[in-house]
Amino acid sequence: MSQLPQLPSHLGLSGTWAVSVQRFMDESGGMDVVLASQEVGPSHLIRSLDVLPKGQLRLPPQGDSVPAVSLKDSDWFQSFISITDNQIEPSAIYSVFNKQSARRILTGHLLALRFYPLLRMKAIANKPDMAGMWDKEFKFYTSNPDVSLTKYTAINYKLLTDWLETAPSQVLASIEGVSASTIRNRLHSAREAGLIGKPGSGKRSTVANSPESSE
């Protein structure tokens, strides 16, 4: 299974918006990278990316699970939500950060956003079964409670691919704690149903030669 990137320390949710915080440490004390995305139709668009000195954000304390999730009544992330048509391409983030850091920012944001209920349950249960609890619980955390687990997997696969994750199937298997063949079988069913297209060459090649900077 593909190694999961480090997840954001905090996640703010308000309607179609999600704001994540990745904490990077260095000799000068570190920085917080804040990514704000908005769900627009079937896509999640990156609206802003801010790099702040560590400590500038007034973040709530973390609990037992990562990320610490805040809802719309929390004010720490409200300033990152604005009415805007601005859109940042994932490849632009790879052009600024090294590959490991860019993947952590991008894939980490999507995993936190799409799987925070599972991550919270993992903090209190050894092996929560997402498939077994889908109809009773997990699907109600999605924007469409009528969605099947197969379709949800297909949606997440496409989102990860669009954000330049090179091993989306393995990442989905790792976050759920299931075998890669389980994810492949769901994706095969999704393709047969026309929910996603057949595998292509991927998009990551467009940033293969991007300049890298240290964390």
Secondary structure, 3 states (H helix, E strand, C coil): CCCCCCCCCEEEEECCEEEEEEEECCCCCCEEEEEEEEEECCEEEEEEEEEEECCCCCCCCCCCCCCEEECCCCCCCHHHCCCCCCCECHHHHHHHCCHHHHHHHHHHHHHHHHHHHHHHHHCCCCCCCCCCCCCCCHHHHCCCCCCCHHHHHHHHHHHHHHCCCCCHHHHHHHHHCCCHHHHHHHHHHHHHCCCCCCCCCCCHHHHCCCCCCCC
